[in-house]
Amino acid sequence: MDTKNRQKIIYVLFVLAVIWGVYNITGDSKKPASNTPRPVARANAVVSSTPAKNIDIQKYESLDWGRDPFYRGSQQEYRPVTTKTRPAWRLGGILFNKNNPSAIINKKIVRGGDIINGARVVQIDKETVTLDKEGLQFTLTIEKDRS
């Protein structure tokens, strides 16, 4: 397609677009009916098919409704807040080697005989670490991540 034919096609499309735009602006001036509902006329009097009954309020006041869910009462139960104490030692990992085993306790690398938070490392096995503090022995195992 040569340049002259392209220009002619573009001019024709431009003229058609202008005509279409002018028609839409000035064309059919009738506006479509709106979709909003019209108000309904209300009846002046309410007609009831059943006779009105009087309600016996004393009858309903004397019924047992149970406990008021919104009444706090004078006695409130206070429970002491219990916090879980974190252990003094947290085993992060074990680097097991027969000649020189080591462990990661509280993000520090320790070996047999080292002291951490007042406890001496007694033994490091493949899955456990034994600590001794003031004659009491504690066995640490790796905690699984709770996240």
C-alpha positions in Angstrom: 0.0 0.0 0.0 1.5 3.3 -1.0 1.5 6.5 1.0 -1.3 8.3 -1.0 -3.7 5.4 -0.4 -2.9 5.4 3.4 -3.5 9.1 3.6 -6.9 8.8 1.8 -8.0 6.0 4.2 -7.0 8.1 7.2 -8.8 11.2 5.9 -12.0 9.2 5.3 -11.9 7.6 8.8 -11.3 11.0 10.3 -14.3 12.5 8.5 -16.5 9.6 9.6 -15.3 10.0 13.2 -16.2 13.7 13.1 -19.6 13.0 11.7 -20.3 10.3 14.3 -19.2 12.7 17.1 -21.3 15.6 15.9 -24.3 13.2 15.6 -23.9 12.0 19.1 -23.6 15.5 20.5 -26.5 17.1 18.7 -28.4 14.0 17.6 -31.5 12.4 19.3 -32.4 14.8 22.1 -34.9 12.4 23.7 -33.5 11.1 27.0 -34.3 7.6 27.9 -36.6 7.0 30.8 -34.8 6.7 34.1 -34.8 3.4 35.9 -35.7 4.9 39.2 -39.0 3.7 40.7 -41.8 6.1 41.2 -43.1 6.6 44.8 -46.1 4.5 45.7 -49.2 6.2 47.0 -49.7 5.3 50.7 -53.0 4.3 52.1 -54.5 6.7 54.7 -55.8 4.1 57.0 -54.3 0.8 58.1 -56.8 -2.0 57.8 -56.3 -5.0 60.0 -57.9 -8.3 59.4 -57.6 -9.5 63.0 -58.8 -7.6 66.0 -56.1 -6.0 68.2 -55.1 -7.9 71.4 -54.0 -6.3 74.6 -50.8 -7.7 75.9 -50.6 -8.6 79.6 -47.3 -7.0 80.6 -47.4 -8.4 84.2 -47.6 -11.9 82.8 -44.4 -11.4 80.8 -42.6 -9.6 83.7 -43.2 -12.5 86.0 -41.6 -15.0 83.6 -38.1 -16.2 84.5 -35.8 -15.0 81.7 -32.6 -16.3 83.1 -29.4 -14.5 83.7 -28.9 -11.0 82.2 -26.0 -11.3 79.9 -25.1 -7.6 80.2 -25.1 -7.4 84.0 -21.7 -7.8 85.4 -22.7 -8.2 89.0 -20.8 -7.1 92.1 -18.5 -10.2 92.1 -16.1 -10.4 89.3 -13.7 -13.3 88.9 -10.1 -12.2 88.8 -7.6 -14.7 87.6 -4.0 -14.1 88.2 -2.0 -13.7 85.0 0.3 -16.6 84.5 3.3 -16.2 82.4 5.3 -19.0 81.1 8.9 -18.7 82.3 11.4 -19.2 79.6 14.0 -21.8 80.3 17.5 -20.4 81.0 18.9 -22.6 78.2 17.6 -23.1 74.7 19.3 -25.7 72.5 19.6 -24.3 69.0 21.5 -27.2 67.4 24.2 -29.9 67.9 27.4 -30.1 65.9 28.3 -33.7 66.6 31.8 -35.0 66.1 33.2 -37.9 68.0 36.4 -36.1 68.9 35.0 -32.7 69.6 31.2 -32.4 69.9 29.7 -28.9 70.3 26.3 -27.5 70.7 24.6 -24.1 70.2 22.9 -23.0 73.4 21.4 -19.6 73.7 23.0 -18.7 70.3 26.5 -19.5 71.7 28.7 -22.4 70.7 29.7 -24.5 73.7 31.7 -27.7 74.2 32.0 -30.2 77.0 33.0 -28.5 80.3 32.0 -25.0 79.2 29.7 -23.0 81.5 26.7 -21.1 80.2 24.2 -19.2 82.5 25.6 -20.9 85.6 25.4 -24.5 84.3 28.3 -26.7 83.2 28.0 -28.7 80.0 28.4 -32.3 81.0 27.8 -34.3 77.9 26.9 -33.7 74.2 25.2 -36.6 72.4 23.8 -36.7 68.9 20.3 -35.6 70.0 20.7 -34.3 73.6 22.9 -32.1 75.7 23.2 -32.6 79.5 23.9 -29.7 81.8 24.7 -29.6 85.5 23.7 -26.7 87.7 24.3 -27.0 91.5 24.1 -30.8 91.4 20.9 -30.9 89.3 21.2 -32.3 85.8 19.1 -31.0 82.9 18.8 -32.7 79.5 18.1 -30.3 76.6 16.7 -31.4 73.3 16.2 -29.4 70.1 12.9 -27.6 70.1 10.9 -27.7 66.9 10.1 -24.3 65.5 6.5 -23.3 66.5 6.0 -20.8 63.7 
